[in-house]
Amino acid sequence: MTTLDLKNGSVELDEEGYLQVFGQWSEEVARALAERDGIELTEEHLKVIRMIRVYYQKHNVPPMLTMVSKECGKPYKELRELFQKQPGKRAAKLAGLPKASGCM
């Protein structure tokens, strides 16, 4: 495990950088995780991340990338520009979701 130090404390990450406790997520955590991946979060990123979190809280599974695209009004190409390679996986990671075992 790894510790991600923040201005207001720290959170635990697994060996791949996923948040260990979903409830410890905050925008500060998302920004710190994004920085580690070389992404500067914008409001457009956060719109996608918030949608993913709401869906996960309701269904206890991450949304499929096609649903994210539809709900956020962003085609796959735009999601890829925002989150770079593997946009579904990276967005879910920044949203504080546990590591998915399948495709997203």
N, C-alpha and C positions, 0 to 999 in steps of 0.2 A: 504494500500500500504506500501511497504517496500523500503528503499533506500539501494542500494548496493554501498558501498564506494570503490573507486578505486584510484590508484596512481594519475590519471589525472582527477579527478572529481568523479561523481557518476551517477548512473542510477536508474530509478524507476522500481520496480518489483511489480507484483500483489501479492495477498495473498498466492499463491502457488509457488512463486519464478520465474514466467515467466517474461521475459523482456516486459515492457509496450510499448516501441517504437522500432520496428524492425531496424530502421536506426541507433540506438545507439549501435548496436552490434559491438564488436571488439574481437580480440583474448584475450585481457585482460579481457573482460567481460566473455567470455567463460571459461577462467581459473578460475576466481573468482566463477562463478556458479558451476563449476566442484568441486572446493575445498569444497564448501558448501555441496556437495553431496558425498564427500569422494573419488573423482576421481582425479588422477593426469594425466592431459592431455598429450598425446604424439602426435607425428606427425600422427600416425595411427588414433587417435581420430579426429584430425583436418581434415584429408582427408575426412572422413565421414561427418563431420560438414559442410565443405565447399561445398560438393556435395549437401547436403540438402538445404543450403542457395541458391545456384545457381538455383536449381529446383524451390524452393519457389518463388524466384524473377521472374522467367519466367512464372510460372503457377498460382501463388497466392494460392496454396494449397501445403501442405507437401507431399512428395513422399511416396508411400507405402513402407513398410519395404522390401518387396521382390525386389523392384526396387533399393533401397539403396544397398542391398546385391549384386545385379547383377552389378550395376554401379561401385561399389567400389571393386568388386572382393573379398568380404568377406561373407562367409556363415553365416547363422543366429547364429550358435554357437559362431563364432568369434565376431560378433556384441554384443552378450550377454556377452561375456568375457570382451569386451571393456567398455560397458555401464552398465553392471550389469542387474538387473531386469528391465523389460520394456525398452529394448534398443531403440526402435523407439521413444517412448515418451521422454526418457531422452536425446537422441541425438538431437531431435527437440528443446527441452528446451535449451540445451547448444548452439544451433545454433541461438537462439534468436527468434524463431518462436512463434506466439501466441499459447495459449493453444488450442489443437485440441479438437473438440467436438466428434469425432469418433475414430476409430482405426487407428493406423499407423504401 
